[in-house]
Amino acid sequence: MKRFGFLIVFGLTGFAVLIGLGIWQVQRLDWKRGILAEIEAKIAAPEVGLPDAPDAETDKYLAVQVAGTILPGELHVLVSRKNIGAGFRIIAPFETDGGRRILLDRGFVPAAQAKDTRSLGPVTVDGNLHWPDETDKYTPEPDLKANTWFARDVPAMAAALGTEPVLLVARTDTGPSPMPVGTEGIPNDHLQYAITWFSLALIWAAMTAFFLWRPGAPKNG
């Protein structure tokens, strides 16, 4: 009987833990959806002017409109687009009408067009400020000779082009195909995690029932 009671307690405890983990992931799902909704609203908000001292925390995704001039010199960041293949983000120095120099992400070009001549000069750009988190200890160093970068490292790119460490991702068409800021790349796997935990809870309950009521289960002694 003690062994029977132990199996019941063990089974119920495991089931409760797994259900609790599933509920926690559902709560995390609601939290992440709220965060994504806030980001999407910020991205789509009416444009404002470029802040005097943009902050990577408070001004990330801020919608801005900036008039200025696209300057010579550009960096190529290796990326891939679905149904197109490999290519590059074109990062150029951009001097605002106020005399500030920032980074401008003009968008995507296929690899075959990387060395093409692109238009420079005055333009008004609508876009969003961004400080993408694309680097880690496994990110290769840029190949400066080939002008190939493997991530948008804002401080490093700013140092290379002599600009402020501020990146404006264009929604305006400046030649390359714009790749505007969005929430598509922000992971939100909490629903899958919740389904996994709830599925494991059902399996745990079924296995517990099997061991309790299978022929020869320890019901006595």
Number of C-alpha atoms within 10 A of each C-alpha: 10 11 14 17 13 11 17 16 12 13 20 16 12 17 22 14 13 21 19 16 18 24 16 15 21 18 15 18 19 13 13 17 14 12 12 18 13 11 17 15 14 17 22 15 14 12 16 13 12 19 10 7 9 16 14 15 9 8 17 19 26 24 26 21 18 20 17 18 19 24 16 13 13 21 24 27 21 20 17 16 13 6 6 10 10 15 19 24 27 23 24 24 25 29 21 18 14 10 10 12 22 21 26 23 31 27 21 25 24 18 17 10 13 17 9 8 7 13 12 15 11 15 17 16 21 21 27 28 25 21 20 15 10 11 13 8 6 6 11 11 12 19 11 11 6 9 13 15 21 17 21 21 18 20 14 12 24 20 11 14 20 13 20 18 20 22 30 28 26 26 20 19 14 18 14 20 17 20 17 17 21 14 13 8 7 9 9 15 12 20 16 13 18 23 15 15 22 18 15 17 23 14 13 17 16 14 12 19 14 12 16 19 12 10 8 8 12 16 12 8 7
